Amino acid sequence: MIRTITRFAARRTAESKVPEISLAFWVAKILSTAMGEATSDFLVFHTNPYAAVAAGAVGFLAALGLQMTLRRYRPLAYWVLVVMVSVFGTMVADVIHVVLGVPYGVSSAGFLLALGGILLAWYRSEGTLSIHSICSTRREGFYWATVMATFALGTAAGDLTASTFGLGYWPSALLFTALFAVPGLLYAAGKLNPIAGFWTAYILTRPMGASFADWVDKPVAMSGLGYGTPLTSAVLSAAVTLAVAYIMLRYRRASLEALA
């Protein structure tokens, strides 16, 4: 199914500042969503939460600033920013619920409206939502605003189904995995265009990955496996590192072949 979704965007333009959408992309994306959930929970609950959120904000802004200054796609800078969006996006969603007391249903609806507003503004401004066209500062700004909104929405939506709706983390993970497969099936059947298919799948990776991470690290009393956030975060961080290293190696080989 991931291979089908990969065909939503098989090539990217030479000027694009986002990666080719391949199987490796989806693997790294899903792993990063799970890692961001576990790492955010670890930092908030095992260190000073205010310092953790502040550090997350600084890390996110620094990674965003670096990415925006680059003239073309660089795998390491891109994926470092994705990781920081994952961690800080989770913190934003959790702060809204835990600190401000906003119910997950309300925050999910709010993030969904925000995401819809960003996509509408992007389309009205640029006439397309295609990731192949991320070759200007304005379009890249819309792209990363969309990514940030999807992470915050996915965090709230995953907690909504697991906690508010009482499904638990494992059933929620299975639910979002099934939903993730839907765009691929519709695209394969000719019922969904590639841009809508890509963004639908992209949005669903967040609650899917977060639900799997919560299932692994949460206590057994909370329908989890009880491995804890330190171990889960460490293992997933290592997995993300390996996935990004593989992407960087492939990118380097492709660049050398293009020069040959």
PyMOL commands that set and color helices and strands:
alter all, ss='L'
color gray80, all
select helices_A, chain A and resi 2-9+23-46+49-69+75-98+104-126+131-133+137-164+169-188+194-217+220-222+229-259
alter helices_A, ss='H'
color red, helices_A
deselect
rebuild
show_as cartoon
